[in-house]
Amino acid sequence: MAGPQNVRRMPRAQRREQILDAATRAFARTGYVATGLDGVTAEAGVTSVLLYRHFDSKADLYRAVLDRACARLEATVGSGDFDEGSISALLRAAAEDPDGFRLLFRHAVREPEFRDVVDGMQAMSAEVTRRELAAVIPEGPWLDWAVQIVPTATLESVIAWLDAGQPDPDRAADRIALVVHSAIQAARGVD
């Protein structure tokens, strides 16, 4: 890794991606509040002057990191409907960008300044979940419960899978699907 005093020239878009990669790693370790820009510049091997050529502030950099993580997630998982491949796609997205995934679903959710990013994803997920589950769970409090618990159980299961070192990747989606289907069965009142 090049030190800040020894930064090599690279195209602007490539440098921006390098900084975003480093910032994602740094923020994923300690969160937004505890991560200073000096930690990001050290991780990226760039000077603060160079960082400020690409981002106006720490908040601007963090928002760019979250936006990129959202775009990567949507590109892999989609945003329309859930189907049999959705959990596999979510696992693939998490495995391809574990730091970005953790930032979205562990850190940003606790950071009021950036909560809107997660709130938007949760609202979209709840809408799709409601649409999918309305065919099997009658309207009422158990459907409302399932609309909240199914996405939460799914995301927490994926994060726990990442934290456990991504065990049994070929069968992980099936195992997480069991958790999700159990929640749906509980909402339906089926044993």
C-alpha positions as CSV (number, residue, x, y, z in Angstrom):
1,M,0.0,0.0,0.0
2,A,1.3,3.4,-0.9
3,G,1.7,5.9,1.9
4,P,0.0,9.3,1.8
5,Q,3.4,10.9,0.9
6,N,3.8,8.5,-2.1
7,V,0.4,8.7,-3.8
8,R,0.5,7.5,-7.5
9,R,-1.7,9.2,-10.1
10,M,-4.7,7.4,-11.3
11,P,-7.9,8.4,-13.2
12,R,-10.4,10.3,-11.1
13,A,-13.1,7.6,-11.1
14,Q,-10.6,4.9,-10.1
15,R,-9.3,7.1,-7.3
16,R,-12.9,7.7,-6.1
17,E,-13.5,4.0,-6.0
18,Q,-10.3,3.4,-4.1
19,I,-11.3,5.9,-1.5
20,L,-14.9,4.4,-1.3
21,D,-13.4,0.9,-0.8
22,A,-11.1,2.1,2.0
23,A,-13.9,4.2,3.6
24,T,-16.2,1.2,3.5
25,R,-13.6,-0.9,5.3
26,A,-12.8,1.8,7.9
27,F,-16.5,2.7,8.6
28,A,-17.4,-1.0,8.9
29,R,-14.8,-1.5,11.6
30,T,-15.9,1.3,13.9
31,G,-19.0,3.0,12.5
32,Y,-19.5,6.6,11.4
33,V,-19.0,8.5,14.6
34,A,-15.8,6.6,15.7
35,T,-14.1,6.7,12.3
36,G,-12.0,9.8,11.6
37,L,-11.1,10.9,8.1
38,D,-7.4,10.3,9.1
39,G,-8.3,6.7,9.4
40,V,-9.9,6.7,6.0
41,T,-6.9,8.4,4.4
42,A,-4.5,6.0,6.0
43,E,-6.6,3.0,4.8
44,A,-6.7,4.5,1.3
45,G,-3.1,5.5,1.3
46,V,-4.0,9.1,0.2
47,T,-3.7,12.6,1.6
48,S,-6.6,14.5,3.1
49,V,-6.3,17.0,0.3
50,L,-6.9,14.2,-2.2
51,L,-9.8,12.9,-0.2
52,Y,-11.4,16.4,-0.2
53,R,-11.1,16.6,-4.0
54,H,-13.6,13.8,-4.1
55,F,-15.8,14.4,-1.1
56,D,-16.9,17.6,0.7
57,S,-17.0,16.2,4.2
58,K,-17.1,13.0,6.2
59,A,-20.9,13.0,6.0
60,D,-20.6,13.3,2.2
61,L,-18.1,10.4,2.0
62,Y,-20.3,8.2,4.3
63,R,-23.4,8.9,2.3
64,A,-21.5,7.9,-0.9
65,V,-20.4,4.7,0.8
66,L,-24.0,3.9,1.8
67,D,-25.4,4.8,-1.6
68,R,-22.9,2.6,-3.3
69,A,-23.7,-0.3,-1.0
70,C,-27.4,0.2,-1.7
71,A,-26.8,0.2,-5.5
72,R,-24.7,-3.0,-5.3
73,L,-27.4,-4.6,-3.2
74,E,-30.1,-3.7,-5.6
75,A,-28.1,-4.8,-8.6
76,T,-27.7,-8.2,-7.1
77,V,-31.0,-8.7,-5.3
78,G,-33.4,-6.5,-7.3
79,S,-36.2,-4.4,-5.8
80,G,-39.4,-5.8,-7.2
81,D,-40.6,-9.1,-5.9
82,F,-39.3,-11.9,-3.7
83,D,-39.0,-15.4,-5.1
84,E,-37.2,-18.6,-4.5
85,G,-33.9,-17.1,-5.5
86,S,-34.1,-13.9,-3.3
87,I,-32.3,-15.3,-0.3
88,S,-29.5,-16.7,-2.4
89,A,-29.2,-13.4,-4.1
90,L,-29.1,-11.6,-0.7
91,L,-26.4,-14.0,0.5
92,R,-24.4,-13.4,-2.7
93,A,-24.7,-9.6,-2.2
94,A,-23.6,-9.9,1.4
95,A,-20.6,-12.1,0.5
96,E,-19.5,-9.8,-2.3
97,D,-19.6,-6.7,-0.2
98,P,-19.7,-7.8,3.5
99,D,-18.5,-4.4,4.8
100,G,-21.1,-2.5,2.8
101,F,-23.8,-4.9,3.9
102,R,-22.9,-4.5,7.6
103,L,-22.7,-0.8,7.2
104,L,-26.3,-0.7,5.8
105,F,-27.9,-3.1,8.3
106,R,-25.8,-2.7,11.5
107,H,-24.3,0.8,11.5
108,A,-26.5,3.1,9.5
109,V,-29.6,1.9,11.3
110,R,-28.1,3.4,14.5
111,E,-26.9,6.7,13.0
112,P,-29.8,9.2,12.9
113,E,-28.2,11.4,10.3
114,F,-28.2,8.4,7.8
115,R,-31.3,6.6,9.0
116,D,-33.2,7.7,5.9
117,V,-31.1,5.3,3.8
118,V,-32.2,2.3,5.9
119,D,-35.8,3.6,6.3
120,G,-36.2,3.7,2.6
121,M,-35.0,0.2,2.1
122,Q,-37.1,-1.1,5.0
123,A,-40.2,0.6,3.6
124,M,-39.7,-0.9,0.2
125,S,-39.0,-4.3,1.7
126,A,-42.2,-4.1,3.9
127,E,-44.2,-3.2,0.8
128,V,-42.9,-6.2,-1.2
129,T,-43.3,-8.5,1.8
130,R,-46.9,-7.4,2.4
131,R,-47.7,-7.9,-1.2
132,E,-46.2,-11.4,-1.2
133,L,-47.6,-12.5,2.2
134,A,-51.1,-11.2,1.7
135,A,-51.9,-14.2,-0.4
136,V,-51.2,-16.6,2.5
137,I,-51.8,-14.6,5.6
138,P,-55.2,-12.9,6.2
139,E,-55.2,-9.1,6.7
140,G,-54.8,-8.2,10.3
141,P,-52.3,-8.0,13.1
142,W,-50.5,-11.3,12.2
143,L,-49.9,-10.1,8.7
144,D,-48.6,-6.8,10.1
145,W,-46.3,-8.8,12.4
146,A,-45.0,-11.0,9.6
147,V,-44.3,-7.9,7.4
148,Q,-42.0,-6.7,10.1
149,I,-40.4,-10.0,11.3
150,V,-39.7,-11.7,7.9
151,P,-37.4,-9.0,6.5
152,T,-35.7,-8.6,10.0
153,A,-35.2,-12.3,10.4
154,T,-33.8,-12.6,6.9
155,L,-31.3,-9.7,7.3
156,E,-30.2,-10.7,10.8
157,S,-29.8,-14.3,9.6
158,V,-27.5,-13.1,6.7
159,I,-25.5,-10.9,9.0
160,A,-25.1,-13.7,11.5
161,W,-24.0,-15.9,8.6
162,L,-21.4,-13.3,7.7
163,D,-20.2,-13.0,11.3
164,A,-19.9,-16.8,11.6
165,G,-17.5,-16.8,8.6
166,Q,-20.0,-17.7,5.9
167,P,-20.4,-21.4,6.7
168,D,-21.8,-23.9,4.3
169,P,-22.4,-21.4,1.5
170,D,-24.1,-23.9,-0.8
171,R,-26.8,-24.6,1.8
172,A,-27.0,-21.3,3.7
173,A,-29.9,-20.0,1.7
174,D,-31.9,-23.2,2.5
175,R,-31.2,-22.8,6.2
176,I,-32.2,-19.1,6.2
177,A,-35.3,-20.0,4.2
178,L,-36.3,-22.4,7.1
179,V,-36.1,-19.4,9.5
180,V,-38.2,-17.3,7.1
181,H,-40.8,-20.0,6.5
182,S,-41.0,-20.7,10.2
183,A,-41.9,-17.0,10.8
184,I,-44.5,-17.2,8.0
185,Q,-46.0,-20.4,9.4
186,A,-46.2,-18.8,12.9
187,A,-48.1,-15.8,11.4
188,R,-50.5,-18.1,9.6
189,G,-51.1,-20.0,12.9
190,V,-50.0,-23.3,11.3
191,D,-48.0,-25.9,13.2
